[in-house]
């Protein structure tokens, strides 16, 4: 007698969806050089509900054992038990459906073979993860599987918000776990935590010998709970004891030219010519509002704003919707970006209708080989509409849309490429294996190539301004040594930034005269002078 089998499948994985939306639109960069940069996602639809096979309710799936369900399905398919006729996985109308059924038979037979004959036990979860990742690895670099913990972290990063006391730590093999930078006006900042402070204990437990993942897990917590840390400031043997309440914090994605000691950014790179500088690190939920907060006071000031350097170097992308919203600040009307895929739900267009558009002022956008995704789409839209000149080097080349598909139970998900993005001129910027052209090219006269050593120096030069260092040259030097960071020489010149500033003045775009190329020392001295130091 054949045993009745109950099975649960995710319908979206095996056939075309009839859902009204395609989950979440995702945009981010994944490359060997960008593994440390998080990816981002945007909600553009509703979640898919789990699909229950005949004889199995969603309630029974929620309350049942996943392992038992998986084992039952595997046993049924491996032994050739008929589950029924006329269902979606057995449709006779398409050879593709028959191929899908054969595929499921082969996979489940392989699973049963491993379970019964491999010399040691292997957990079902490990086999399932390997199978999913194996399938996705045959597609493209951007389709990936998120197990439970990574899926939870991913959802937190999407919003640009997290619960904590407000600092970013790094693991230095020589110095231990060190504070990279506190977030401005966070509990950590107010309690005196600064760049270079070494963490000695968490909630009374010494962390010597701990893995970095364990340190991060120990510092995690919910809003309203307390975290107690013992730290050692650089160039000092004293101890700093901090007990702070975790709050909901927001990462700042819009940065300026120089940071004051109080954490406030200076966006006016040249006060005489009224030229502003804005660096967008990634496109997050609040990026458009942060850009407004940075530029609108300058635009409406008595001197106005006569030029802008929009720095998108090292920007891995982020929320496409935020990139589109930023584009609308500069483009008064017309197409910004479109997307096309196999499913009708993936076809869409984003246009500007003149709302929230800034008054006209010249714009130069800076890009490099690590400018990707939403940052490329913004740059391409500005270039197509002749709204900005582009300076730097060729961008990364990622112009594809990912959607998030939560798996049954909601504890894991698959990020799958479902469509390609197109610029207003109809070009797709994606770089494929044999592509001859990709990404965004600098404008004529805007190409400024740099060596790998110079690019690293530019990156460190940009990051230096984000740090909130302790007072005193000795403490500052000790803090950087503890982090293992070697800054560029004090008279280092960012040649790409110098080119952008020069272009803003061609044809008296930003007033007569010339602006000297900024050096590290001139940045620091200008910031201190305006801060009243």
Buried (B, 14 or more C-beta within 10 A) or exposed (E): EEEEBBBBBBBBBBBEBEBEBBBBBBBBBBBEEBEEBBBBBBBBBEBBEBBBBEEBEEEEBEEBEBEEBBBBBBBBBBEEEEBEEEEBBBBEEEEEBBEBBEEBEEBBBBBBEEBEEEEEEEEBBEBBBEBBBEBBEEEBBBBBBBBEEEBEBBBBBBBBBBBBBBBBBBBBEEBBBBBBBBBBEBBBBBBEBBBBBBBBBBEEEEBEEBEBEEBBEBBBBEEEEEBEBBBBBBBEEEEBEBEBEBBEBBBBBBBBBBBBEEBEBBBBBBEEBBBBBBBBBBBBBBBBEBBBBBBEEBBEEEEEBBBBBBBBBBBBBBBBBBBBBBBBBBBBEEBBBBBBBEEEBBEBEBBBEEEEBBEEBBBBBBBBBBBBBBBBBBBBBBBBBEBBBBBBBBBBBBBBBBBBBBBBEEBBBBBBBBBBBBBBEEBBBBBEEEEEEBBBBBBEEBBBEBEEEBBEBBBBBBBBBBBBBBEEEEBBBBBBBBBEBEBBEEEBBBBBBBBBBBBBBEEEBBBEEEBEBBBBEBBBEBBEEEBEE
